[in-house]
Amino acid sequence: MSSSAIGREQRPLAPTLEVAYRMHVDDVWRLTRLLGVDDAHLDDVVHDVFLVVQRRLPDFDPTRSLKHWITGITRNLVMHYRRSFARRTKRLALVQPAVDTHDAPDDRVARAEAGQAFATFVEGLDDAKREVFVLFEVEDLSARAIAEMTGININTVFTRLRAAREQFERFIAAREAV
């Protein structure tokens, strides 16, 4: 052993994404399902976990447990998914007619009309405003996430969102005036 290697510590190397995936994909699937992600979304959540792993792998401390690190990422993404799913379900209930046999027929008709009115409004927006409005108001994405996703400036996101909201207020006012 050379004298220069004697004083040097050997730090373990971080695993590659392929190694991390092969070692832990089954654990991620099991945990994701056990934490309450429905079967229709399992693929997406597991995929998202490994996208985060890929992005954060250079920051991983290889002296720590890879399994615990990936489990933490999985837990965080599942909790985010569940919160987003609950919000999205609540929003969709506002714009989609609910099938409830206890509702009066007038209530069901009013809900169906409101859902149709919302769809008409969204269809009337130009593509740029529609994208920002739907991603922010319906999908509950942050302005920063929308900016990153679309590649537009965050100030442009806020400008388009404000314009779409103002247009929505005018749309509602016009409907109420009739």
C-alpha positions in Angstrom: 0.0 0.0 0.0 1.4 3.4 -0.9 2.1 6.0 1.7 -0.5 8.3 0.1 -3.2 5.7 0.4 -2.6 5.0 4.0 -4.0 8.4 5.3 -6.9 8.4 2.9 -10.3 7.1 4.0 -12.2 4.9 1.7 -15.7 6.3 1.4 -18.3 3.8 0.0 -19.6 4.7 -3.4 -23.2 5.6 -4.0 -25.1 3.0 -5.9 -26.3 3.5 -9.4 -30.0 4.0 -10.2 -30.1 0.6 -11.7 -28.7 -1.0 -8.6 -31.1 1.0 -6.3 -34.0 0.0 -8.5 -33.2 -3.7 -8.7 -32.6 -3.9 -4.9 -35.7 -1.9 -3.8 -38.4 -1.8 -6.4 -40.3 -4.7 -4.7 -40.1 -2.9 -1.3 -41.4 0.4 -2.9 -44.3 -1.5 -4.5 -45.3 -3.2 -1.3 -45.0 0.0 0.8 -46.8 2.1 -1.8 -49.7 -0.3 -1.8 -49.7 -0.7 2.0 -49.8 3.0 2.5 -53.0 3.3 0.5 -52.2 4.0 -3.1 -54.9 2.4 -5.2 -53.9 -0.1 -7.9 -54.7 2.3 -10.7 -52.0 4.7 -9.6 -49.3 2.2 -8.3 -47.3 2.4 -11.5 -47.2 6.2 -11.5 -46.2 6.5 -7.8 -43.5 3.9 -8.0 -42.2 5.5 -11.2 -42.2 8.9 -9.4 -40.2 7.4 -6.5 -37.4 6.3 -8.7 -37.5 9.7 -10.6 -36.8 11.3 -7.2 -34.1 8.7 -6.4 -32.5 9.4 -9.7 -32.5 13.2 -9.1 -31.3 13.0 -5.6 -28.8 10.1 -5.9 -25.8 12.4 -6.2 -26.7 13.8 -2.7 -27.2 10.4 -1.1 -24.7 9.6 1.7 -23.5 6.1 1.0 -22.7 5.6 4.7 -26.4 5.5 5.4 -29.0 2.9 4.6 -30.2 3.0 1.0 -33.3 1.1 1.9 -34.2 3.7 4.7 -33.5 6.6 2.3 -35.7 5.1 -0.4 -38.4 4.3 2.1 -38.4 7.9 3.2 -38.8 9.1 -0.3 -41.6 6.6 -0.9 -43.4 7.7 2.2 -43.2 11.3 1.3 -44.5 10.8 -2.2 -47.3 8.5 -1.1 -48.4 11.1 1.5 -48.2 13.8 -1.2 -50.2 11.6 -3.6 -52.9 10.9 -1.0 -53.3 14.6 -0.2 -53.4 15.5 -3.9 -55.9 12.7 -4.6 -58.2 13.9 -1.8 -58.1 17.5 -3.1 -58.6 16.4 -6.7 -61.5 14.2 -5.7 -63.1 17.0 -3.8 -62.7 19.4 -6.8 -64.0 16.9 -9.2 -67.1 16.4 -7.0 -67.7 20.1 -7.5 -67.7 20.0 -11.2 -69.0 16.5 -11.9 -72.6 15.6 -11.1 -72.6 13.2 -8.1 -74.8 10.2 -8.2 -76.7 10.4 -4.9 -80.1 8.9 -4.7 -80.9 11.2 -1.7 -80.5 14.4 -3.7 -83.5 16.1 -5.0 -83.8 16.0 -8.7 -83.4 19.7 -8.9 -80.0 19.5 -7.0 -78.8 16.8 -9.4 -79.8 19.0 -12.4 -78.1 22.1 -10.8 -74.9 20.2 -10.2 -74.9 18.8 -13.8 -75.5 22.3 -15.1 -72.7 23.7 -13.0 -70.3 21.0 -14.2 -71.3 21.7 -17.8 -70.8 25.5 -17.3 -67.4 24.9 -15.9 -66.4 22.7 -18.8 -67.7 25.4 -21.2 -65.7 28.1 -19.5 -62.5 26.0 -19.6 -63.0 25.2 -23.2 -63.4 28.9 -24.0 -60.0 29.8 -22.5 -57.0 30.1 -24.8 -54.5 27.3 -24.5 -52.0 29.2 -22.4 -54.5 30.3 -19.8 -56.3 27.0 -19.8 -53.2 25.0 -19.1 -52.2 27.2 -16.1 -55.8 27.5 -14.8 -56.4 23.8 -14.8 -53.0 22.8 -13.4 -53.4 25.3 -10.6 -57.1 25.3 -9.7 -58.1 21.7 -10.6 -54.8 19.7 -10.3 -53.6 21.8 -7.4 -50.0 22.3 -8.6 -48.0 25.1 -7.3 -47.1 28.0 -9.5 -43.4 27.0 -9.2 -44.3 23.4 -10.3 -46.3 24.7 -13.3 -43.4 27.0 -14.3 -40.9 24.1 -14.1 -43.3 21.7 -15.9 -44.1 24.1 -18.8 -40.8 25.9 -19.0 -42.4 29.4 -18.6 -41.4 32.1 -16.2 -43.2 32.0 -12.8 -44.4 35.6 -13.3 -46.0 34.5 -16.5 -47.8 31.7 -14.6 -49.2 34.2 -12.2 -50.2 36.6 -15.0 -52.0 33.9 -16.9 -53.7 32.6 -13.7 -54.9 36.1 -12.7 -56.3 36.7 -16.3 -58.1 33.3 -16.3 -59.6 34.0 -12.8 -60.8 37.4 -13.9 -62.3 35.8 -17.0 -64.0 33.2 -14.8 -65.5 35.9 -12.6 -66.9 37.6 -15.7 -68.2 34.3 -16.9 -70.0 33.6 -13.6 -71.4 37.2 -13.4 -72.7 36.9 -17.0 -74.4 33.6 -16.1 -76.0 35.0 -12.9 -77.2 38.1 -14.8 -79.3 35.9 -17.1 
